[in-house]
Amino acid sequence: MSEQEQQPLKVALVAGEASGDILGAGLMQALRKQHPQIEFIGVGGPLMEAQGLTSYFPMERLSIMGLVEVLGRLPELLSRRKRLIATLKAQQPDVFIGIDAPDFNLTIELQLRAAGIKTVHYVSPSVWAWRQKRVFKIRQGCDLMLTLLPFEAQFYQEHQVPVLFVGHPLADSIAMQHDPVPAREQLCLPLDAEVVALLPGSRGGEVAKLGALFVETARYLLAEKPQLRFVIPAANQARREQLAAILAEMPNLPIQILDGQSQTALQACDAVLIASGTATLEAMLFKKPMVVAYKLAPVSHWLLKKMVKSPYISLPNLLANDMLVPEFIQDAATPKALGDAVLAQLRDGSEQTQRFAQLHESLRCDASERAAQGVLQLVGRT
């Protein structure tokens, strides 16, 4: 073993939200398997901290939804990023790994790479869908792009960006088949009832825009199918309080708020009404028929509509390259429209679920291990 290989590794990581915290924790665990003497610094959530990350500030300070919404927090974000870049330059890690959060992380990568630090970006921004010119900044600032989805890797290859498709960790951790009975027993749900999971998002802004809409949709569904039951996972205590306030305005609905347990809810349910985002991938991996909705501030939506080139917003549709899952955006997302689409999936969701199984197989690649190998190869520690 060379002297360099005997030296402890110092790895800097920055994640900006819960999904990045999951990815970062899996990558950190895989890296430690091969290099037990490893130090992790940067910004992350509780899962990354449990793997040994020293987080310089709370990850939640980076979690903001929408284009307009970020403006109120911009001075704070710019100040935090400036201080973080200075700290990381002083710390001189062997590699910096930006996990998602591209508007925050890509500038860090650009400056650290210029300072001689190796840089990796884990989870491609949606450059193939909008703001495609960002690929030139990525090429300048990134030594390696790790993509979760196969069509993303093809895009980067076409633009001469070093890339490795690693698959998705959720596809590795979620089994190909599931029995809903244990999950229903855990949640005290009747085994003979149809259950719909409501997932309006994990961020406060998402729940503010979709929570009441999803509850109103549940009320519409109950008029059509009175025996339906509903579960709505709350990502944290703040979301639980937010959802409880919404339900207080529409009492006496058979909707059970869960503390987390989103995967248990997905395992237990027959269909899902869900916000566009990473959770749609989870629902796909649990092979649950779904209907997708999303709402933004009007100005954010107007800007995105001008810029987005992709015909789809949900990950299952992007993977399938087909409108497999019904999508309802902005004013199209009404209780009746969403409710009728959910009823159609409850009647027969087999077209979705059969394709979901195929897509699941295509993403099972032992992602965290592959990502760790890519990082270690980049820094010469394989």
Summary of the structure (lengths in Angstrom):
residues: 382
radius of gyration: 21.2
end to end distance: 10.9
largest distance: 70.8
contacts: 1315
relative contact order: 0.13
helix: 53%
strand: 16%
